[in-house]
Amino acid sequence: MATLSQWIAGARPRTLPAAIAPVVVGTAAAAPLDRVDLGLALLAVLVSLGLQVGVNYANDYSDGIRGTDSDRVGPIRLVGQHKAAPENVKLMAFAFFGAAALVGLALVAISEAWVMIPLGALAILAAWRYTGGNNPYGYRGLGELYVFVFFGLMATLGTLYTQAKELTWVGLAGAVGVGAIASAILVANNLRDIPTDEVSGKRTLAVRLGDRGTRLLYAALVAVSLLMVVLVATGQPFVLLAVLALAVLWKPLQALRAGATGRDLVPVLAATGLFEIAYAALFAVGMALSQ
């Protein structure tokens, strides 16, 4: 039976910045409209965290029962390493999905952003279908697209919409920026897992692109996030502060260029998560200073 620390590790805490950052950026994007609502932002964070942890447990369950997690480098696999019963991991996934849905309903009821109900339902379905079901799209190289759409565009713009009742080009640029970084987290993860994914038949985008192509994709996604900062800075100049977050990635990028593989890529994965949260925080500070 898994211990509490193993359950926490199975939630993959290093991926949680991908849940928090879009809410921070979406809230910051509401500042020029003078409609920042920290109470709604807190509810949005809880929804996003619930979805992130839920999808992490769902992936653990689905990959585990398929046998694709039996020989992995990186965080603990509750099912693949026989730490917990598959049914319990599946139950935990749906418990977090359910909690996210309940908090999401409260968020929608308070903000009266009713359009978010079907979008939220779609997010939960997509989270499960990532590696679950008969034809999971994560096994067909579409995982990065899912992350970009749901933990970039939808999470950021949904946060903005619940507070401001409208979307802006600043919000869109910020959504693309954090979505690119969130996708880069998955790219780093899948780059590390290329050898085992190839053996198990898991055709992730990294497997399809190969080692070199995946490294180039990672660099391109980081570049896109910085480009979005430059675009926003044309109207909100202090947002350029977000470029300073790149300092977090300097050493990991060198390791990536040097051809780091396996466990040597774990620091790259962790640093990318830290980069995302630093990027979001500095983006928000820049927006506040620009007003």
C-alpha positions as CSV (number, residue, x, y, z in Angstrom):
1,M,0.0,0.0,0.0
2,A,1.4,3.4,-1.0
3,T,2.5,5.8,1.8
4,L,1.4,9.4,2.0
5,S,4.7,10.6,0.6
6,Q,4.4,8.2,-2.3
7,W,0.9,9.5,-3.1
8,I,2.2,13.1,-3.0
9,A,5.1,12.1,-5.3
10,G,2.6,10.4,-7.6
11,A,0.8,13.7,-7.9
12,R,4.0,15.0,-9.6
13,P,4.4,18.3,-7.7
14,R,6.9,19.6,-10.3
15,T,4.1,19.9,-12.8
16,L,1.9,22.1,-10.6
17,P,3.4,25.4,-11.8
18,A,1.6,24.6,-15.1
19,A,-1.6,24.9,-13.2
20,I,-0.8,28.1,-11.2
21,A,0.9,30.2,-13.9
22,P,-2.0,30.6,-16.3
23,V,-4.2,31.9,-13.5
24,V,-1.6,34.4,-12.5
25,V,-1.2,35.6,-16.0
26,G,-5.0,35.7,-16.7
27,T,-5.5,37.7,-13.5
28,A,-2.7,40.1,-14.5
29,A,-4.4,40.6,-17.9
30,A,-7.5,41.9,-16.1
31,A,-5.5,44.7,-14.5
32,P,-5.7,47.2,-17.5
33,L,-9.5,46.7,-17.3
34,D,-9.5,47.4,-13.5
35,R,-11.4,44.1,-12.9
36,V,-8.9,42.0,-10.9
37,D,-10.8,39.8,-8.5
38,L,-8.5,37.8,-6.2
39,G,-11.3,35.7,-4.8
40,L,-12.2,34.4,-8.3
41,A,-8.5,34.0,-9.0
42,L,-8.2,31.7,-6.0
43,L,-11.1,29.6,-7.1
44,A,-9.6,29.4,-10.6
45,V,-6.3,28.2,-9.0
46,L,-8.1,25.4,-7.2
47,V,-9.9,24.3,-10.4
48,S,-6.6,24.3,-12.3
49,L,-4.7,22.4,-9.6
50,G,-7.5,19.8,-9.3
51,L,-7.3,19.2,-13.0
52,Q,-3.5,19.0,-13.0
53,V,-3.3,16.5,-10.2
54,G,-6.2,14.5,-11.6
55,V,-4.6,14.2,-15.0
56,N,-1.3,13.1,-13.3
57,Y,-3.0,10.3,-11.4
58,A,-5.1,9.4,-14.5
59,N,-1.8,9.1,-16.6
60,D,-0.3,7.0,-13.8
61,Y,-3.2,4.7,-13.9
62,S,-3.6,4.4,-17.7
63,D,0.1,4.0,-18.4
64,G,0.5,1.6,-15.5
65,I,-2.2,-0.8,-16.7
66,R,-0.9,-0.7,-20.2
67,G,2.6,-1.6,-19.0
68,T,4.3,1.5,-20.4
69,D,5.4,2.7,-16.9
70,S,7.3,-0.5,-15.8
71,D,10.8,0.8,-16.6
72,R,10.9,4.6,-16.2
73,V,13.3,7.3,-15.2
74,G,11.9,10.1,-13.1
75,P,9.0,10.4,-10.6
76,I,7.4,7.5,-8.9
77,R,4.8,5.5,-10.8
78,L,2.2,4.2,-8.4
79,V,0.7,1.6,-10.7
80,G,3.7,0.8,-12.8
81,Q,5.9,0.2,-9.8
82,H,3.2,-1.6,-7.9
83,K,3.0,0.9,-5.1
84,A,-0.8,1.2,-5.2
85,A,-3.7,-0.7,-6.6
86,P,-4.8,0.6,-10.0
87,E,-8.4,1.0,-8.9
88,N,-7.3,3.3,-6.0
89,V,-5.2,5.4,-8.4
90,K,-8.1,5.7,-10.8
91,L,-10.4,6.6,-7.9
92,M,-7.9,9.3,-6.8
93,A,-7.9,10.8,-10.3
94,F,-11.6,11.1,-10.5
95,A,-11.8,12.5,-6.9
96,F,-9.6,15.4,-8.1
97,F,-11.6,15.8,-11.3
98,G,-14.8,15.9,-9.2
99,A,-13.3,18.4,-6.8
100,A,-12.2,20.6,-9.7
101,A,-15.7,20.4,-11.2
102,L,-17.4,21.4,-7.9
103,V,-15.1,24.4,-7.4
104,G,-15.5,25.2,-11.1
105,L,-19.3,25.3,-10.7
106,A,-18.9,27.7,-7.7
107,L,-16.6,29.9,-9.9
108,V,-19.1,30.0,-12.7
109,A,-22.0,30.7,-10.4
110,I,-20.2,33.6,-8.7
111,S,-18.8,35.1,-11.9
112,E,-21.8,34.2,-14.1
113,A,-19.5,33.1,-16.8
114,W,-21.8,30.3,-17.9
115,V,-19.9,29.5,-21.1
116,M,-17.2,28.0,-18.9
117,I,-19.4,25.0,-17.9
118,P,-19.2,23.1,-21.2
119,L,-15.5,24.2,-21.6
120,G,-14.8,22.8,-18.1
121,A,-16.5,19.5,-18.9
122,L,-14.5,19.3,-22.1
123,A,-11.3,19.9,-20.1
124,I,-12.1,16.9,-17.8
125,L,-12.9,14.6,-20.7
126,A,-9.7,15.6,-22.5
127,A,-7.7,15.1,-19.3
128,W,-8.9,11.5,-19.1
129,R,-8.5,10.8,-22.8
130,Y,-4.9,11.9,-22.7
131,T,-3.7,8.4,-21.9
132,G,-7.1,6.8,-21.0
133,G,-9.6,5.0,-23.2
134,N,-9.2,2.9,-26.3
135,N,-7.3,5.4,-28.4
136,P,-5.5,7.9,-26.2
137,Y,-4.3,11.0,-28.0
138,G,-1.2,11.2,-25.8
139,Y,0.0,8.0,-27.6
140,R,-0.4,9.7,-30.9
141,G,1.8,12.7,-30.4
142,L,-0.9,15.2,-29.4
143,G,-0.1,15.6,-25.7
144,E,1.7,18.9,-26.2
145,L,-1.3,20.3,-28.1
146,Y,-3.6,19.3,-25.2
147,V,-1.4,21.1,-22.7
148,F,-1.1,24.2,-24.8
149,V,-4.9,24.4,-25.3
150,F,-6.1,23.6,-21.8
151,F,-3.2,24.7,-19.6
152,G,-2.4,27.7,-21.8
153,L,-5.3,29.2,-23.7
154,M,-8.3,27.9,-21.8
155,A,-6.8,28.3,-18.3
156,T,-5.5,31.8,-18.9
157,L,-8.3,33.2,-21.0
158,G,-10.9,31.5,-18.8
159,T,-9.4,33.2,-15.7
160,L,-9.5,36.5,-17.5
161,Y,-13.1,36.0,-18.7
162,T,-14.5,35.1,-15.3
163,Q,-13.0,38.3,-13.9
164,A,-13.4,40.8,-16.7
165,K,-16.2,39.3,-18.9
166,E,-14.1,39.9,-22.0
167,L,-10.9,38.8,-23.7
168,T,-8.0,41.0,-24.7
169,W,-5.0,40.7,-26.9
170,V,-2.8,41.0,-23.7
171,G,-4.6,38.0,-22.3
172,L,-4.2,36.1,-25.6
173,A,-0.5,36.8,-25.8
174,G,0.0,35.8,-22.1
175,A,-2.0,32.6,-22.7
176,V,0.2,31.7,-25.7
177,G,3.3,32.4,-23.6
178,V,2.4,30.2,-20.6
179,G,0.9,27.6,-22.9
180,A,4.3,27.3,-24.7
181,I,6.1,26.9,-21.5
182,A,3.6,24.3,-20.2
183,S,4.1,22.4,-23.4
184,A,7.9,22.7,-23.0
185,I,7.5,20.9,-19.6
186,L,5.9,18.0,-21.4
187,V,8.5,18.1,-24.2
188,A,11.3,17.8,-21.6
189,N,9.5,14.9,-19.9
190,N,8.9,13.1,-23.2
191,L,12.5,13.7,-24.3
192,R,13.7,11.9,-21.2
193,D,11.3,9.0,-21.9
194,I,12.1,8.5,-25.6
195,P,13.9,5.2,-25.2
196,T,11.2,3.5,-23.0
197,D,8.3,5.0,-25.0
198,E,9.8,3.6,-28.3
199,V,10.0,0.2,-26.7
200,S,6.4,0.3,-25.3
201,G,4.9,1.7,-28.6
202,K,4.0,5.0,-27.1
203,R,4.3,7.4,-30.1
204,T,4.7,10.7,-28.3
205,L,5.7,13.8,-30.3
206,A,9.2,13.3,-28.9
207,V,9.4,9.8,-30.4
208,R,8.1,11.1,-33.7
209,L,10.5,14.0,-33.9
210,G,13.5,12.1,-32.5
211,D,16.1,13.4,-30.1
212,R,17.4,16.4,-32.0
213,G,14.0,17.5,-33.2
214,T,12.6,17.4,-29.7
215,R,15.5,19.5,-28.4
216,L,14.8,22.1,-31.1
217,L,11.1,22.1,-30.3
218,Y,11.9,22.8,-26.6
219,A,14.0,25.8,-27.5
220,A,11.4,27.0,-29.9
221,L,8.7,26.9,-27.3
222,V,10.9,28.9,-24.9
223,A,11.5,31.4,-27.6
224,V,7.7,31.8,-28.3
225,S,7.1,32.5,-24.6
226,L,9.7,35.3,-24.7
227,L,8.3,36.7,-28.0
228,M,4.9,37.0,-26.3
229,V,6.5,39.2,-23.6
230,V,8.0,41.5,-26.2
231,L,4.6,41.8,-27.9
232,V,2.8,42.7,-24.7
233,A,5.6,45.1,-23.8
234,T,4.6,47.3,-26.7
235,G,1.7,48.5,-24.7
236,Q,2.7,47.4,-21.2
237,P,6.5,48.1,-21.1
238,F,7.3,46.7,-17.6
239,V,6.2,43.3,-18.7
240,L,9.7,42.9,-20.1
241,L,10.6,42.0,-16.6
242,A,9.3,38.5,-17.5
243,V,12.4,38.0,-19.7
244,L,14.5,37.8,-16.5
245,A,12.9,34.5,-15.8
246,L,15.1,33.0,-18.5
247,A,18.0,33.1,-15.9
248,V,16.3,30.0,-14.3
249,L,16.8,28.1,-17.5
250,W,20.4,29.1,-18.3
251,K,22.2,26.1,-16.9
252,P,19.5,23.5,-17.9
253,L,19.6,24.9,-21.5
254,Q,23.3,24.3,-21.6
255,A,22.8,20.7,-20.4
256,L,20.1,20.3,-23.1
257,R,22.4,21.5,-25.8
258,A,25.2,19.2,-24.5
259,G,23.0,16.2,-25.1
260,A,21.8,15.3,-21.6
261,T,19.7,12.2,-21.4
262,G,17.8,10.1,-18.9
263,R,18.2,11.2,-15.3
264,D,20.3,14.2,-16.4
265,L,17.2,15.7,-17.9
266,V,15.3,15.7,-14.6
267,P,16.8,19.1,-13.6
268,V,15.7,20.5,-17.0
269,L,12.1,19.4,-16.2
270,A,12.2,20.9,-12.8
271,A,13.8,24.1,-14.0
272,T,11.2,24.5,-16.8
273,G,8.4,24.4,-14.1
274,L,10.2,27.0,-12.1
275,F,10.7,29.1,-15.2
276,E,7.0,29.0,-15.9
277,I,6.0,30.3,-12.4
278,A,8.8,32.9,-12.4
279,Y,7.6,34.0,-15.9
280,A,4.0,34.4,-14.7
281,A,5.0,36.2,-11.5
282,L,7.2,38.7,-13.3
283,F,4.5,39.1,-16.0
284,A,2.0,40.0,-13.3
285,V,4.5,42.4,-11.6
286,G,5.2,44.1,-15.0
287,M,1.4,44.5,-15.7
288,A,0.9,46.1,-12.3
289,L,3.8,48.5,-12.8
290,S,2.6,49.4,-16.2
291,Q,-0.8,50.6,-15.1
